[in-house]
Amino acid sequence: MAGNGNVSGEFSFGTTTTGIAGTGTGTARNGLAKIQTNKKTNGICHDDSTPPVKAQTIDELHSLQKKKSAPTTPIKGTQGSFATISEEERHKQQLQSISASLASLTRETGPNLVKGDPARKSETPKHVSHHHFTPAFNVSDSALKFTHVLYNLSPAELYEQAIKYEKGSFITATGALATLSGAKTGRAPRDKRVVRDETTEDELWWGKGSPNIEMDEHTFLVNRERAVDYLNSLDKVFVNDQFLNWDPENIIKVRIVSARAYHSLFMHNMCIRPTPEELENFGTPDFTIYNAGQFPCNRYTHYMTSSTSIDLNLARREMVILGTQYAGEMKKGLFSVMHYLMPKRQILSLHSGCNIGKDGDVALFFGLSGTGKTTLSTDHNRYLIGDDEHCWSDNGVSNIEGGCYAKCIDLSREKEPDIWNAIKFGTVLENVVFDEHTREVDYTDKSVTENTRASYPIEYIPNAKIPCVGPHPKNVILLACDAFGVLPPVSKLNLAQTMYHFISGYTALVAGTEEGVKEPQATFSACFGAAFIMLHPTKYAAMLAEKMQKHGATGWLVNTGWSGGRYGSGSRIKLPYTRKIIDAIHSGSLLKANYKKTSVFGLEIPTEIEGVPSEILDPVNTWSDKKAYNDTLLKLAGLFKKNFETFTSYKIGKDNKLTEEILAAGPNF
């Protein structure tokens, strides 16, 4: 009202002598002009700040809050650029497709599905997938009920579902969703099974050293039926239709059916998120996950060794999860699938980090846990293509995923600012501990597990390159944290050596023994990701060498571990030195350095690198006890040889030439 001399003729500041309430003066006691009230004809004085809401009931008011998302995709072959499929028809098609996914193999039809949240009873189901069939004697209760489908919900909707219905779900101080994965806080590799049939019998790697534990088709179907029956018995299921692989020519369509909002949000973050247009044309998925993780498998079922089972059927292109709610099983299950599907297309699938410089030079980083893969591939002078899973095709490199899955234990703003800042609204925080009042997360707390994790979309990283693709790699960097202290800080590898060290996948962990003495323990993981590979490691190694040769990439072995003695007597190579080494690899200056050859491993090592003390470049210089150095070097070489025995019998092609060439590139003593 202030500043407006006359509002709707109801009030005015009087300067005349008509006065108010019968006084005969135009000023009030304090000398200000008096207010006159001119009575309106209808005698009502109303608040004119806003018109009243257009709703008769509270439900109607709530319905005004939300706007409909309209389809925007033109129908192929229709006239006019904006001719779209009717929403009714689109929903019907989606529900038919999901019903087919959830169909039991022993009943004639899929379940009756309806879109939307069952809690919203006032909303009458508009889109229903009905099956018309003659009632039979074998009709079951599940055929009579409706299952509500929550389809590709947004993070905000999934937060609401989790907070409302899933115990242990909280919003942290920075806006992330804290969740619990139940009894399992990590993957269960011993409970993973792959169907062995006529095709996979010959194609996959089976036996000693292989991560593939077999099951038969029948047992898979028993477990699938158990998972599908469990999901269909629920009031609602979450369905995500998403993509894998940023390379437009080699996209894989995946459907994830799950019972928890946590799982749906996790996969929303980890897979590539489709646009509304892409979703309308999604069609039938290439691969489907049935996540019934809250429900155990039947231990009396053949091949089952616990109440947990993660089953892959490559012929049916399906994965079943029973007895574990750890979300990482879905991510790594799909990675295993990519390790099978991509090599069939002559595309190499890689467990690696990947970044690209301002000049378009791409580097791949391989390394097991604790080797610095995340730290070194996150570089503020370079763009991140991805942190974990990639493909190398004839088009270049592409990230398989749409998100990152970062370790959170001891996370700090100083050490990992990018990961720290990514933990905000939309991020899933798994198994972390937080203050009950402020909801501030304590990243040092291991009360639930040491394997605390954050899952967030890749665009939460400020220097992520979107779309996550790049040209052919220039450098292939194999990282090892050598706690024995005998590997050089950096070595240039020839192709055969790259294959040898790639197949070995070495790092040394520091494990405690009973007496409290910490002994280095060699760990070998084929192709730096043995848990996920499907074919024999030599096949991936041969593909890597072929691509490196074709595109002129250089292989490097970088030790981020100890120098001047093993763990306990030497010291860890300083991170700034390792960064200088990586910078020299990226810039190309390390290729121009002078090199000398080491004994036993036969590695080419540079004699000097700018910003790195020359004496540390050859490990023998840093050990005061030369005999101890030699003994340790031979011990490690022996461990490499012993590990490689698993792979020597494998032939590639008609003869054994390639295997012999790779073997010769190993340690000689």
C-alpha positions, 0 to 999 in steps of 0.5 A, a space after each residue: 500500500 505504501 507509495 500508492 496514493 489511492 488503492 482501489 478507491 478504498 483508502 486515501 490520504 486526506 488533505 480536505 476537511 471532510 475528515 474521518 469519524 466526524 472530525 473537522 480537520 485534515 491532519 491527525 494528531 502527529 501532523 500527518 495527513 489523515 486516512 480517509 475511508 471511502 466505503 465501496 458500494 458492496 461494503 467489502 474491503 478485501 485483500 487484493 495482493 493475489 487472486 485466490 487459488 483455482 482449487 476447490 479441494 486440497 487434493 486439487 491444490 496439490 495437483 496444481 503443484 506438478 506440471 506434466 512432462 510432455 513427450 517431444 519426440 517426432 514419430 518416424 515417418 510422420 508428417 510435420 516436425 512436431 507430430 508426437 506419439 500420444 502419451 497414452 500410447 507411449 506409456 502403454 508401450 513402455 509398460 508392455 516392454 517392462 511386463 515382458 521383462 518381468 514375465 515368469 518363464 512358467 506362466 503365459 503372461 507377464 505381471 499386471 503393471 500400473 505406472 506411479 506410486 502406490 502410496 498416492 491412492 487418489 491418483 487413479 491409474 491411467 496407464 495399465 498393462 492388462 493381459 486378456 486370457 482365459 482363466 486357467 486352473 493354474 492362475 496365481 495370486 500374482 496374476 490378480 494384483 497390480 505392481 506399480 512401476 516407478 519408471 526412470 524417476 528423477 533424483 528428487 523423486 528417488 530421495 522422497 522414496 528412500 527417505 519415506 520407505 527405506 530405513 537408514 536413508 538420510 540427507 547429509 549436511 551437503 545434500 547427499 543421500 546417505 544409505 545402507 547396503 545391508 549386511 554386504 558392504 562389498 562385492 561377493 566374487 565367490 558368489 558370482 556365477 556365469 552360465 556355461 553353455 555351448 557358446 560360453 564353453 569355448 569363448 570364456 576363460 574357465 578354470 584356475 585363476 579365472 573369475 568365472 565360476 560356472 552354473 548351468 542354464 536350469 539353475 539360472 532359470 530357478 534363480 531368475 524365477 525366484 527374483 522375478 516372483 519376489 519383484 512381482 510380489 511387491 507393491 512397487 518396483 523401480 525400473 531404470 532404462 539407461 545406456 552404457 558406452 558414450 561411443 554413439 556407434 556402440 551404445 548398449 541399452 540396459 534395463 535395471 529392475 530393482 526394489 530399492 530407491 537407493 539402487 535406482 538412484 545409484 544406477 541413475 548416476 552410474 549409467 548414461 542418462 537418456 534424454 526424454 527423447 531417447 527414452 521414448 524410442 528406447 524399445 527393448 533393452 540389450 541387457 536386463 538386471 533383476 535386482 532382488 537383493 533383499 531376498 536370499 537365494 535358496 541354498 538347496 539350489 545346485 551351485 549355491 554356496 551361500 544365501 547370495 548369488 549374482 548370476 550372469 546369463 550371456 545368451 539370455 543377456 540377463 543378470 540376477 542378484 539375490 541375497 546382496 544389496 551392495 549396489 556395486 554388484 550391478 555396476 561391476 556385473 555390467 562391466 563384466 558383460 562389456 568385457 564379453 560384448 565389446 571384444 566381439 566387436 573388436 573393441 577393447 574393454 579396459 579397467 582404467 582411468 582416462 584423461 585428455 590434455 588441452 592438445 588432445 593427447 589421451 592417457 590411460 591409467 591402469 592400477 589396482 587399489 592403492 596405486 594412485 589411479 584416481 589421484 593421478 588421472 584427476 589432473 587440473 591441467 587435463 580433462 577427465 574422460 572417466 575414472 574406471 571403465 573404458 572402451 578403445 575402438 576404431 573411433 578412439 576411447 570412450 567411457 562406459 559409464 555416466 558416473 563415478 564411484 569413489 572411495 570415501 574412507 579418509 576423504 578430505 577437502 585438501 587431498 581430493 577437492 573434486 570428489 569432496 565437492 561432488 558430494 552434494 544433492 543427487 550423490 549416493 553415499 554408501 555406508 558412511 557415518 554422520 553426526 545424528 544432529 548436524 548430519 556432517 559426515 565423518 569420513 574417517 569413521 569405519 564403524 559400518 565398513 572401510 569400503 565407504 563409497 560415493 556415487 555421483 554423475 560424472 558432470 559433478 566433476 568440474 573438468 569432466 569432458 562431456 561427451 566422455 570420448 577422446 581420440 586414440 591414446 598416446 600413453 598407456 600408464 601401468 601403475 604399481 605400488 611396489 612395497 618391495 622397493 625394487 621397481 624403478 619410479 618409471 620405466 619405458 616398456 616395449 610392446 611385449 613388456 607392456 603385454 607382460 605387465 598388463 597380464 600380470 597386473 602387479 601391486 604389493 599391499 602391506 598386510 599385517 602378520 601375527 607378530 605385528 610385522 608388516 610384510 609386503 604382499 604381492 598381489 597380481 590381478 590379470 589385466 588390472 581387473 581380474 574380477 571382471 574379465 570374461 575371456 583369457 587375459 592374453 586375448 585382451 593383452 594382444 588387443 591392447 598391443 595391436 591397438 598401441 602399435 597401430 596408433 603409436 602409443 607408448 607403454 610406461 610402468 610407474 612405481 608409486 610405492 617404495 624407494 631406498 628399501 622395502 616397506 619399513 626401511 625405505 620410504 614412499 616415493 614422494 607424490 610431487 615426484 610421481 606427478 613430475 614423471 606423469 607430466 613428463 610422459 604427457 608432454 612427450 619430453 620423457 620420450 626424448 630422455 636418455 635411457 639405460 637398461 636394468 638387470 633382471 626385469 630388463 626395464 628401460 629407465 631414464 637417466 634424468 627427469 626435470 624436477 626429480 632427483 636423478 639418483 632415485 631413478 635407478 632403485 639400486 642407488 637408493 639402497 644402502 644394502 646392495 645385497 639386500 636389494 639384489 635378494 629382494 629384486 630376485 624374490 619379486 622376479 620369482 613371484 612374477 614368474 610363479 604368477 605367470 605360470 597360469 598363462 603360459 599354457 594358453 595359445 593365441 592363434 595357431 602357434 605359441 609364438 605370441 605367448 613365447 614373446 610375452 614370456 621372454 619380456 618378463 624377468 630373466 635370471 
